[in-house]
C-alpha cells in the first residue's frame, strides 16, 4: 500500500499561486509535491518572471532553496510570497 501511495504522489499536482510583491501580481503555478523551490524558480523563469535575489516565504517563514513543496507543507490552493532580499 505504501508503494502505491508513493507512486500516486508522483502524479499528484497542486495548483498554487505565487504572489509577486513588487509587481502586486498573483501568478498561478501547477507544482508537484516533490518540486523544490529551485524548481518553482525555473517555472517562474519560463513564465517570464525574474526571481533572482528574491526569496520564497510561506506561513511567515522563509523557504530554503532545496526544500520541497511537501516539506514546506504547501497545500493545493496555497499562496507563496516571493519578495526581494533585504539589504
C-alpha positions as CSV (number, residue, x, y, z in Angstrom):
1,X,0.0,0.0,0.0
2,X,2.9,2.4,0.8
3,X,4.4,1.8,-2.6
4,X,1.1,2.6,-4.3
5,X,0.8,5.8,-2.2
6,X,4.4,6.9,-3.2
7,X,3.7,6.2,-6.9
8,X,0.5,8.2,-6.7
9,X,2.3,11.2,-5.3
10,X,4.4,11.3,-8.5
11,X,1.3,12.2,-10.4
12,X,-0.3,14.5,-7.8
13,X,-0.4,18.1,-8.7
14,X,-1.1,21.2,-6.6
15,X,-2.4,24.4,-8.1
16,X,-0.8,27.2,-6.1
17,X,-0.3,30.9,-6.6
18,X,2.9,32.9,-6.3
19,X,2.4,36.5,-5.1
20,X,5.0,38.8,-6.6
21,X,5.1,41.6,-4.0
22,X,6.9,44.2,-6.1
23,X,4.5,43.8,-9.1
24,X,1.4,43.2,-7.0
25,X,0.6,40.2,-9.1
26,X,-0.7,36.7,-8.4
27,X,0.8,34.1,-10.8
28,X,-0.8,30.6,-10.9
29,X,1.5,27.6,-11.0
30,X,1.0,23.9,-11.1
31,X,3.6,22.0,-9.0
32,X,4.3,18.5,-7.7
33,X,4.9,17.7,-4.0
34,X,8.5,16.7,-4.9
35,X,9.3,20.0,-6.6
36,X,11.9,22.2,-4.8
37,X,11.9,26.0,-4.5
38,X,14.6,26.0,-7.2
39,X,12.0,24.2,-9.5
40,X,9.5,26.9,-8.7
41,X,12.1,29.5,-9.7
42,X,12.5,27.6,-13.0
43,X,8.8,27.6,-13.6
44,X,8.7,31.4,-13.0
45,X,11.5,32.0,-15.5
46,X,9.5,30.0,-18.1
47,X,6.6,32.4,-17.4
48,X,9.0,35.4,-17.9
49,X,9.4,36.4,-14.3
50,X,12.9,37.0,-13.0
51,X,13.3,35.7,-9.4
52,X,17.0,36.5,-8.9
53,X,17.7,37.8,-5.4
54,X,14.2,37.0,-4.2
55,X,13.1,34.6,-1.5
56,X,10.0,32.4,-1.2
57,X,8.0,32.8,2.0
58,X,5.1,30.6,3.2
59,X,3.3,30.8,6.6
60,X,5.6,33.7,7.7
61,X,8.8,31.7,7.2
62,X,11.5,31.9,4.5
63,X,11.8,28.7,2.5
64,X,15.1,27.0,1.7
65,X,16.1,26.6,-2.0
66,X,16.3,22.8,-1.6
67,X,13.1,22.5,0.4
68,X,10.3,20.6,-1.4
69,X,6.7,21.6,-1.6
70,X,5.8,18.7,0.6
71,X,8.4,19.6,3.3
72,X,7.2,23.2,3.3
73,X,3.6,21.8,3.8
74,X,2.3,23.8,0.9
75,X,-1.2,22.6,0.0
76,X,-3.4,22.8,-3.0
77,X,-4.7,26.4,-3.3
78,X,-1.9,27.9,-1.2
79,X,-0.3,31.3,-1.9
80,X,3.5,31.6,-1.7
81,X,5.1,35.0,-1.4
82,X,8.1,36.0,-3.4
83,X,9.9,39.1,-2.1
84,X,13.3,40.7,-2.6
85,X,16.2,40.0,-0.3
86,X,16.7,42.6,2.4
87,X,19.9,44.5,2.1
